[in-house]
Amino acid sequence: MENKQRGRPVDPLKQTLQKNKLILAAQTLLNSKSYSQITIRDIAAEAEINSAMIKYYFGGKEALFVALIEQLADAQLGQFERLQQAEKPLLQFILIIDQVMQAQPGLVHLLHEEVLHKTTPLAYAFMDAFPARVSQFLPALVAKETGIDDPQVAKLAAFNLVSLMLAPLVLKTIRRQAWQIADETVQGSEWAEHLYHSFLNGLRRM
């Protein structure tokens, strides 16, 4: 009977490939299921790798998802670093986040299930990988584009922008059922432009 990568490879390259396959499997499953619904067996089956390898490489399911979060965040670093040179950095920031959320719906699942209501290593990893990183550069982008010279005001304005962006995702059930606003309405370039101008117009009225 053929063995599909069920053992532990000795070759470091093959070990790296197996780790990446497990991370990709976790990502694929998270895009369609909640974190709590995903089992180690699910991940192993998706990756076609022995489930014992999850403990061997990562120590467990949670640590595997921590590695996934860090990988996804690192992939966006280059885009974030280029924002300072953009003509409209805040609009570009909104577009980047919108694209990430559309491409990685699993991040929204984690935000709902783990980050907003729990204090777990996974929740802390998510916080460090995304909100904490954004808090380091977004106030400077706000100050650059709006002319705000008070660092505290720029920080509050940046937090307000993030809140505007996340509200339609976090309040998805209310948005859909009470307001009957479809997912397609709150994503894409038109929505990004709407958010961008609403944010700037709100600041001008202050």
C-alpha positions as CSV (number, residue, x, y, z in Angstrom):
1,M,0.0,0.0,0.0
2,E,1.3,3.4,-0.9
3,N,2.3,5.7,2.0
4,K,1.5,9.3,1.3
5,Q,4.0,11.2,3.5
6,R,2.8,9.5,6.6
7,G,6.2,9.3,8.4
8,R,8.6,11.9,9.7
9,P,11.1,12.8,7.0
10,V,14.8,13.1,7.8
11,D,15.5,15.6,5.0
12,P,15.3,19.2,6.4
13,L,13.8,20.3,3.1
14,K,11.1,17.7,3.3
15,Q,10.4,18.7,6.9
16,T,9.9,22.3,5.8
17,L,7.6,21.2,3.0
18,Q,5.5,19.2,5.5
19,K,5.3,22.1,7.8
20,N,4.1,24.4,5.0
21,K,1.6,21.8,3.9
22,L,0.1,21.7,7.4
23,I,0.0,25.5,7.6
24,L,-1.7,25.6,4.2
25,A,-4.2,22.9,5.3
26,A,-5.1,24.9,8.4
27,Q,-5.6,28.0,6.3
28,T,-7.8,26.2,3.8
29,L,-10.0,24.7,6.6
30,L,-10.2,28.0,8.5
31,N,-11.6,29.8,5.4
32,S,-14.6,27.5,5.5
33,K,-15.0,26.4,9.2
34,S,-14.6,28.1,12.6
35,Y,-11.5,27.4,14.6
36,S,-13.3,25.3,17.2
37,Q,-14.7,23.0,14.5
38,I,-11.3,22.2,13.1
39,T,-9.7,19.1,14.5
40,I,-6.1,17.8,14.2
41,R,-7.4,14.9,12.2
42,D,-9.1,17.4,9.8
43,I,-5.8,19.2,9.2
44,A,-3.8,16.0,8.8
45,A,-6.3,14.7,6.3
46,E,-6.3,17.9,4.3
47,A,-2.5,17.9,4.2
48,E,-2.3,14.1,3.7
49,I,0.2,14.0,6.5
50,N,0.2,11.9,9.7
51,S,-1.6,13.8,12.5
52,A,1.3,13.1,14.9
53,M,3.4,15.5,12.8
54,I,1.3,18.4,14.0
55,K,2.5,17.8,17.5
56,Y,6.0,17.1,16.4
57,Y,6.4,20.3,14.3
58,F,4.2,22.7,16.2
59,G,3.3,21.2,19.6
60,G,-0.4,21.2,18.9
61,K,-3.3,22.7,17.0
62,E,-3.1,26.1,18.6
63,A,0.6,26.6,17.9
64,L,0.0,25.6,14.3
65,F,-2.6,28.3,13.9
66,V,-0.2,30.8,15.6
67,A,2.3,29.9,12.9
68,L,-0.4,30.5,10.3
69,I,-1.2,33.9,11.7
70,E,2.4,35.0,11.8
71,Q,2.9,33.8,8.2
72,L,-0.1,35.7,6.9
73,A,1.0,38.8,8.8
74,D,4.5,38.7,7.5
75,A,3.2,38.4,3.9
76,Q,1.6,41.8,4.3
77,L,4.7,43.6,5.7
78,G,6.0,44.7,2.4
79,Q,2.7,46.3,1.4
80,F,2.5,48.1,4.7
81,E,6.1,49.4,4.4
82,R,5.4,50.9,1.0
83,L,2.4,52.9,2.2
84,Q,4.5,55.8,3.3
85,Q,5.4,56.5,-0.3
86,A,1.8,56.2,-1.6
87,E,-0.1,59.2,-2.9
88,K,-3.1,58.4,-0.8
89,P,-1.7,56.1,1.9
90,L,-5.0,55.8,3.9
91,L,-7.0,54.7,0.8
92,Q,-4.3,52.2,0.0
93,F,-4.3,50.9,3.5
94,I,-8.1,50.4,3.4
95,L,-7.7,48.6,0.0
96,I,-5.0,46.3,1.4
97,I,-7.1,45.3,4.4
98,D,-10.1,44.7,2.3
99,Q,-8.2,42.5,-0.1
100,V,-6.7,40.5,2.8
101,M,-10.1,40.0,4.4
102,Q,-11.7,38.9,1.1
103,A,-8.8,36.5,0.4
104,Q,-8.6,35.2,4.0
105,P,-12.1,34.9,5.5
106,G,-10.6,32.7,8.1
107,L,-9.1,35.8,9.7
108,V,-12.6,37.1,10.3
109,H,-13.6,33.7,11.8
110,L,-10.7,34.0,14.3
111,L,-11.5,37.6,15.1
112,H,-15.1,36.6,16.0
113,E,-14.3,33.4,17.9
114,E,-10.9,33.9,19.5
115,V,-9.7,37.5,19.6
116,L,-12.8,39.4,20.8
117,H,-13.8,37.1,23.6
118,K,-10.8,35.1,24.8
119,T,-7.3,35.6,26.2
120,T,-5.4,32.6,24.6
121,P,-2.0,32.3,23.0
122,L,-3.8,32.4,19.6
123,A,-5.7,35.5,20.5
124,Y,-2.5,37.2,21.6
125,A,-0.7,36.1,18.5
126,F,-3.4,37.6,16.3
127,M,-3.3,40.8,18.3
128,D,0.5,41.1,17.9
129,A,0.4,40.1,14.2
130,F,-2.3,42.5,13.0
131,P,-3.7,45.2,15.4
132,A,-0.5,45.8,17.2
133,R,1.5,46.2,14.0
134,V,-1.1,48.5,12.5
135,S,-1.1,50.7,15.6
136,Q,2.6,51.3,15.0
137,F,2.4,52.9,11.6
138,L,-1.3,53.9,11.0
139,P,-1.2,57.1,13.2
140,A,1.8,58.4,11.2
141,L,-0.1,57.8,7.9
142,V,-3.1,59.7,9.3
143,A,-0.9,62.6,10.4
144,K,0.8,62.7,7.0
145,E,-2.4,62.7,5.0
146,T,-4.6,64.9,7.2
147,G,-2.0,67.3,8.6
148,I,-2.8,66.4,12.2
149,D,0.2,67.4,14.3
150,D,-1.0,66.1,17.7
151,P,0.2,62.4,18.1
152,Q,-2.6,61.5,20.5
153,V,-5.3,62.9,18.1
154,A,-3.7,61.1,15.2
155,K,-3.7,57.8,17.2
156,L,-7.4,58.3,18.1
157,A,-8.2,59.1,14.5
158,A,-6.3,56.0,13.3
159,F,-8.3,53.8,15.8
160,N,-11.5,55.3,14.5
161,L,-10.6,54.4,10.9
162,V,-9.9,50.8,12.0
163,S,-13.2,50.7,13.8
164,L,-15.0,51.9,10.7
165,M,-13.4,49.1,8.7
166,L,-14.0,46.3,11.1
167,A,-17.6,47.1,12.2
168,P,-19.2,45.6,9.1
169,L,-17.3,42.4,9.7
170,V,-17.7,42.1,13.4
171,L,-21.4,43.1,13.3
172,K,-22.1,40.9,10.3
173,T,-25.3,39.3,11.7
174,I,-26.8,42.7,12.6
175,R,-25.7,44.1,9.2
176,R,-27.2,41.3,7.3
177,Q,-30.4,40.7,9.2
178,A,-31.4,44.1,10.6
179,W,-30.0,46.4,7.9
180,Q,-30.1,43.9,5.0
181,I,-26.7,45.0,3.8
182,A,-25.1,42.3,1.7
183,D,-21.4,41.3,2.1
184,E,-20.7,42.5,-1.5
185,T,-21.8,46.0,-0.5
186,V,-19.1,46.4,2.2
187,Q,-16.1,45.2,0.2
188,G,-14.2,46.2,-2.9
189,S,-12.9,49.5,-4.3
190,E,-16.2,51.4,-4.1
191,W,-16.6,50.5,-0.5
192,A,-13.0,51.5,0.2
193,E,-13.5,54.9,-1.5
194,H,-16.7,55.4,0.6
195,L,-14.9,54.6,3.9
196,Y,-11.9,56.8,2.9
197,H,-14.0,59.9,2.1
198,S,-16.3,59.4,5.1
199,F,-13.3,59.2,7.4
200,L,-11.6,62.3,6.0
201,N,-14.9,64.3,5.9
202,G,-15.5,63.4,9.5
203,L,-12.1,64.7,10.5
204,R,-12.7,68.0,8.7
205,R,-15.9,68.6,10.7
206,M,-14.0,68.2,14.0
